[in-house]
Amino acid sequence: MINVTLNDRDILDGYIQISDLHKTFHTQGRSLQVLKGINLTVRKGEIFGIIGFSGAGKSTLVRCINRLETPDSGSIKVGGVDILKLSKKELLEARKKIGMVFQTFNLFEAKTVYQNIAYPLAISRIPKKEIKRRVLEAAELVGLSDKLNAYPGGLSGGQKQRVGIARALVNRPEILLCDEATSALDPQTTLQILDLLKEINHSTGITILMITHELDAIRYTCERMAVLEDAQIIEVGLVEDIFNNPHSRTGALFAKVYTELQRMPELVNGAGI
Ligand SMILES: Nc1ncnc2c1ncn2[C@@H]1O[C@H](COP(=O)(O)OP(=O)(O)OP(=O)(O)O)[C@@H](O)[C@H]1O
């Protein structure tokens, strides 16, 4: 049995703790409230899913966690530290502990796989020998050790996302934020990437926050999830509970679409198509 003190326990239970988070964008004389008092707790070591329709505010929420966006008010604590109160220098250090994976991979086309993975270390002036050690370690973790000299243009979508994941892991972060990480991939490749995320979570204990509009991806990967609707978290709980007994309009719609999609082959075959 793991022996933890009360404070450790609090940090494990509320490893990422978001409280009353607000964000409004002001563009062309108009205001758009994108986060309306978000409260959310993610436990250390879990893979937590956030689902919501397009425009619900999912990306903005995860981008606030690594401060790619600055919220207007509220707090975001990671391991007990409020990342909204950090100085510029402290924030740079804190960001190393938070990796991010994007839907569109965001790779440098003119750099090799090795150079892409090494990028976050190269800009931190880490010695070349250490960079090599860490790049090889990350490449092995994602199964790309034999592609280090290739360029992104010569890789499949799944391989590109593996590079994106390796680059996100090269700083050995404690949190991995996945923003629609599998939405650009075919179903088979999606499964491979979700399996990879599960393996990495299992072998390293990294906390993963997955945002997506794909309920099947969350159902396959996460135990707990939240539903984001109209800039608010309207439901949090076990994936199976929300799936079987949704209490929100969004949760119910996702569950219905998922069920219909599962029945598609049956419907198609039944109709003799
Ligand atoms: N930098 C910005 N300036 C102005 N409006 C923005 C900005 N970023 C996002 N928005 C708007 O905020 C709303 C929420 O966007 P966000 O990308 O967080 O939603 P989302 O749930 O991730 O959607 P999607 O699944 O389509 O990516 C949208 O209406 C979007 O147009």
The ligand as an ORCA input file, in Angstrom:
! r2SCAN-3c Opt
* xyz 0 1
  N      -8.050     33.980    -30.038
  C      -9.375     34.056    -30.177
  N      -9.982     35.234    -30.439
  C     -11.314     35.317    -30.564
  N     -12.171     34.267    -30.450
  C     -11.622     33.075    -30.191
  C     -10.201     32.894    -30.055
  N      -9.960     31.588    -29.806
  C     -11.162     30.965    -29.790
  N     -12.147     31.852    -30.022
  C     -13.585     31.551    -30.059
  O     -13.938     30.987    -28.805
  C     -14.905     29.950    -28.963
  C     -14.375     28.680    -28.330
  O     -13.258     28.253    -29.096
  P     -12.458     26.912    -28.735
  O     -11.451     26.719    -29.814
  O     -11.974     26.985    -27.339
  O     -13.614     25.823    -28.831
  P     -13.513     24.259    -29.040
  O     -14.550     23.657    -28.167
  O     -12.119     23.794    -28.838
  O     -13.935     24.096    -30.567
  P     -13.333     23.128    -31.708
  O     -13.692     21.732    -31.301
  O     -14.037     23.576    -32.953
  O     -11.852     23.378    -31.752
  C     -15.167     29.830    -30.447
  O     -16.333     30.545    -30.750
  C     -13.945     30.491    -31.078
  O     -14.263     31.069    -32.317
*
